[in-house]
Amino acid sequence: MSPTSGKKGSESGTARLLGAGTSGILELFTFHPVDTVAKRLMSNTDKIFGNGQTTGQSMGKLNNVIFRDAATKPTLSKYISLFPGLGYAAGYKVAQRIYKFGGQPVVRDYLERNHGQSFTRAFGDRNGKAMLHATAGSLIGIGEVALLPLDVLKIKRQTNPEAFRGRGLFRIVADEGMALYRGAGWTVMRNAPGSFALFGGSAFVKEFVFKLEDYNKATFIQNFFASIGGAVASLTVSAPMDVIKTRIQARSFDNPESGMTILRRMVQQEGFGSFFKGLTPKILVVGPKLVFGFTLAQWFIPMFDGIIKGKKAEH
């Protein structure tokens, strides 16, 4: 039996936790630099290209936006500068992957048991199946707001390290309190459609393109294309809210500027294109990032499950 097949829900909760957590750690060290670049581009309010600038001037400005204080340093120093807030990122990424990869199947199973017939009557058999996956993803995405403080600290370390002013984690939590949940509403508005599109898009590809009866039996290539379809849809749908959320979280702790104020200024000063800043590097990394996250989780979860069951059998 391959790691991507098997009876749905047969793995233990411990195996899901270990598998999702391991995939999150590996994904973090591979893609944290790209995430830093995307966040810095999204939080940048100046126009990099245009305004009569030469190509050299634009590239110099882009270099400064991405690498900041390391812009004039050697290549290795530039690369290392893309790992700010790694500790917060590790906490956030691992918790997020365990919550999302392990939580969505739980919500999906609940919906199947209690509301499966309602989805089938409303959308039909095949559409209902994809909609059920999408709805479970949307619900789990809304609950992800609980992890917001870790995300806030990660983004501030990536984009506004001065906001820490030499303070440690516990000092910041004590000082800021509920301010760490600033942007929670925008996060929910981003996650609800974003997670709906992610899980729904993936399910749609598996259902209608590959015509799979059991999504867990998808091959590596099928999972790859299903993940790409879902993730591109998710990132595109949630991009405007993601940019606003990032700017709310990236500003200084003592800056009370609201999301609506940021939205109005973006429209007036930067135009509607600003809502999609940072989308290109995000989409460019969607393929390998989700192959990492999804495929490794699908591999590690059954592997850990076999180890756990093997040890129990020995006793």
C-alpha positions in Angstrom: 0.0 0.0 0.0 1.4 3.4 -1.0 1.6 6.2 1.5 -0.9 8.2 -0.5 -3.5 5.5 -0.4 -5.4 3.6 2.2 -8.7 3.8 4.1 -9.8 7.4 4.7 -9.3 8.4 8.3 -7.4 5.2 9.2 -4.4 7.1 10.6 -4.2 8.0 14.3 -4.3 11.5 15.5 -0.7 11.2 16.7 0.4 10.1 13.3 -1.3 13.1 11.7 0.3 15.4 14.2 3.8 14.1 13.6 3.4 13.9 9.8 1.9 17.3 9.4 4.5 18.8 11.8 7.4 17.2 10.0 6.2 18.4 6.6 5.8 21.9 8.1 9.4 22.0 9.4 10.8 20.9 6.1 8.6 23.4 4.2 9.7 26.2 6.5 13.5 25.9 5.9 12.9 25.6 2.1 10.5 28.4 1.6 10.9 30.9 4.4 13.2 33.2 2.2 10.7 33.4 -0.6 7.9 34.2 2.0 10.1 37.0 3.3 10.6 38.5 -0.2 6.8 38.3 -0.8 6.0 40.0 2.6 8.5 42.8 2.0 7.2 43.5 -1.5 3.6 43.6 -0.1 4.5 45.9 2.7 6.4 48.3 0.4 4.4 51.4 -0.4 6.8 53.0 -2.9 6.6 52.3 -6.6 9.6 50.3 -7.7 9.2 50.6 -11.5 8.0 53.6 -13.5 7.9 57.3 -12.5 10.7 57.9 -15.1 13.2 55.7 -13.3 15.9 53.9 -15.3 16.1 50.1 -15.2 19.2 50.4 -13.0 17.4 52.7 -10.6 14.4 50.4 -10.4 16.6 47.3 -9.8 18.5 49.1 -7.1 15.3 50.1 -5.4 14.1 46.5 -5.7 17.3 45.3 -4.2 16.9 47.6 -1.2 13.3 46.6 -0.6 14.1 42.9 -0.6 17.5 42.8 1.2 17.2 46.0 3.3 20.4 46.5 5.4 22.1 43.6 3.5 21.5 45.2 0.1 25.2 46.0 -0.4 26.5 42.9 1.3 27.9 39.7 -0.3 25.4 37.1 -1.7 25.6 34.8 1.4 24.8 37.7 3.7 21.9 38.7 1.5 20.5 35.1 1.7 20.9 34.9 5.5 19.1 38.3 5.8 16.0 36.5 4.3 15.6 34.4 7.5 14.4 37.0 10.1 11.9 35.8 12.6 12.7 32.2 11.9 11.7 31.2 15.5 8.3 32.7 15.2 7.9 31.4 11.7 8.7 27.9 12.9 6.1 28.1 15.6 3.5 29.5 13.2 4.3 27.1 10.3 4.3 23.9 12.3 1.2 24.9 14.3 -0.6 26.0 11.1 0.3 22.8 9.2 -0.8 20.5 12.1 -4.0 22.6 12.4 -4.8 22.8 8.7 -3.7 19.4 7.4 -4.9 17.5 10.5 -8.0 19.7 11.2 -9.6 19.8 7.7 -10.1 16.0 7.5 -11.8 16.1 11.0 -14.2 18.9 9.9 -14.8 17.1 6.6 -15.6 13.8 8.4 -18.0 15.6 10.6 -19.8 17.3 7.7 -19.9 14.0 5.8 -21.5 12.2 8.8 -24.0 14.9 9.7 -24.6 17.0 6.6 -23.4 14.8 3.6 -26.9 14.3 2.2 -27.6 18.0 2.4 -24.6 18.7 0.2 -25.6 16.0 -2.2 -29.1 17.3 -2.5 -28.0 20.9 -3.0 -25.1 20.4 -5.4 -25.4 16.8 -6.8 -23.1 13.8 -6.0 -19.8 15.0 -7.5 -20.2 18.7 -7.0 -21.4 18.1 -3.4 -18.3 16.1 -2.7 -16.0 19.0 -3.8 -18.2 21.6 -2.0 -18.0 19.6 1.2 -14.2 19.5 1.0 -14.2 23.3 0.2 -16.6 24.1 3.1 -14.5 22.1 5.6 -11.5 24.0 4.4 -13.2 27.4 4.8 -14.3 26.6 8.3 -10.9 25.4 9.3 -9.4 28.6 7.7 -11.7 30.8 9.8 -10.5 29.1 13.0 -6.9 29.7 11.9 -7.2 33.2 13.4 -6.3 31.7 16.7 -2.7 31.4 15.4 -2.6 35.1 14.4 -0.2 36.3 17.1 2.6 34.0 15.8 1.9 35.2 12.3 2.0 38.9 13.4 5.4 38.4 15.1 6.8 36.5 12.1 5.7 39.2 9.7 7.0 42.1 11.9 10.4 40.3 12.2 10.4 40.0 8.4 9.3 43.5 7.5 9.6 45.8 10.6 12.2 44.5 13.0 12.6 47.9 14.6 9.1 47.3 16.2 10.8 44.8 18.6 13.2 47.4 20.0 15.3 44.7 21.8 12.3 43.2 23.5 11.9 39.4 23.9 8.8 37.3 23.1 7.2 37.4 26.6 7.8 41.1 27.0 6.1 41.8 23.7 3.1 39.5 24.6 2.8 41.3 28.0 3.1 44.8 26.5 0.9 44.3 23.4 -1.8 41.8 24.6 -4.7 41.8 22.3 -2.9 44.1 19.8 -1.3 41.0 18.5 -4.8 40.1 17.1 -4.9 43.3 15.2 -6.1 42.5 11.7 -8.1 39.5 12.9 -11.2 40.6 10.8 -9.1 41.0 7.7 -7.5 37.6 8.4 -10.9 35.9 8.6 -12.0 37.6 5.3 -8.8 36.3 3.7 -8.9 32.8 5.1 -12.6 32.0 4.5 -12.5 32.3 0.7 -8.8 31.4 0.5 -9.2 28.1 2.3 -12.4 27.4 0.4 -10.6 27.9 -2.9 -7.6 25.9 -1.8 -9.4 22.7 -0.7 -12.3 23.2 -3.1 -10.0 23.7 -6.1 -7.9 20.7 -5.2 -11.0 18.6 -4.8 -12.4 19.9 -8.1 -9.3 18.9 -10.0 -9.3 15.4 -8.5 -13.0 15.0 -9.1 -13.5 16.4 -12.5 -10.1 16.3 -14.2 -8.7 13.0 -12.8 -12.2 11.5 -12.0 -11.0 10.0 -8.7 -13.4 8.1 -6.5 -11.0 8.2 -3.5 -9.0 11.4 -3.3 -6.4 9.6 -1.1 -5.5 7.4 -4.0 -4.2 10.2 -6.1 -0.7 9.7 -7.6 2.2 12.1 -6.9 1.5 13.9 -10.3 -2.2 14.1 -9.6 -1.6 15.6 -6.2 0.9 18.0 -7.8 -1.6 19.4 -10.3 -4.5 19.3 -7.9 -2.5 21.3 -5.3 -1.4 23.8 -8.0 -5.0 24.3 -9.1 -6.2 24.8 -5.6 -3.4 27.0 -4.4 -3.4 29.4 -7.4 -7.1 29.9 -7.0 -6.7 30.4 -3.3 -3.8 32.9 -3.6 -5.6 34.9 -6.3 -8.9 35.1 -4.4 -7.3 36.1 -1.1 -4.6 38.4 -2.5 -6.3 41.8 -1.8 -7.1 40.9 1.8 -3.7 39.3 2.3 -1.9 42.6 1.3 -4.1 44.6 3.7 -3.6 42.1 6.5 0.2 42.1 5.9 0.3 46.0 6.1 -1.7 46.0 9.3 0.6 43.5 10.9 3.8 45.0 9.6 3.4 48.5 11.0 4.7 49.5 14.4 2.9 48.3 17.5 2.0 51.9 18.4 0.5 52.7 15.0 -3.4 52.6 15.3 -4.1 52.9 11.6 -7.1 50.9 10.6 -7.5 48.5 7.7 -10.1 50.7 6.0 -7.6 53.7 6.1 -4.9 51.5 4.5 -7.4 50.3 1.9 -8.4 53.9 0.9 -4.8 55.1 0.7 -3.8 52.1 -1.4 -6.6 52.9 -3.9 -5.7 56.6 -3.9 -1.9 56.5 -4.0 -1.0 53.1 -5.5 -4.0 52.1 -7.6 -5.9 48.8 -7.6 -2.8 46.9 -8.8 -1.4 47.3 -5.3 -3.9 44.7 -4.0 -1.9 42.1 -5.9 1.6 43.1 -4.8 3.7 40.1 -4.0 1.3 37.7 -5.8 3.8 36.8 -8.6 6.5 35.4 -6.2 3.9 33.7 -4.2 2.4 32.0 -7.3 5.9 31.1 -8.5 6.5 29.2 -5.3 3.1 27.6 -5.1 4.0 24.5 -7.0 7.0 23.3 -5.1 5.7 24.6 -1.8 2.5 22.7 -2.0 4.1 19.6 -3.4 6.3 19.8 -0.3 3.5 20.4 2.2 0.9 18.1 0.7 3.0 15.3 -0.6 5.3 15.1 2.5 2.3 15.2 4.8 0.7 12.4 2.8 3.9 10.4 3.0 4.9 11.0 6.7 1.4 10.5 8.2 1.1 6.8 7.1 4.8 6.2 7.9 4.4 7.4 11.5 1.1 5.5 11.7 2.9 2.3 10.8 5.7 2.9 13.3 3.2 3.7 16.1 1.1 0.6 15.3 4.2 -1.5 15.0 5.4 -0.5 18.4 1.9 -1.3 19.9 1.9 -4.7 18.2 5.3 -5.5 19.8 3.8 -4.9 23.2 
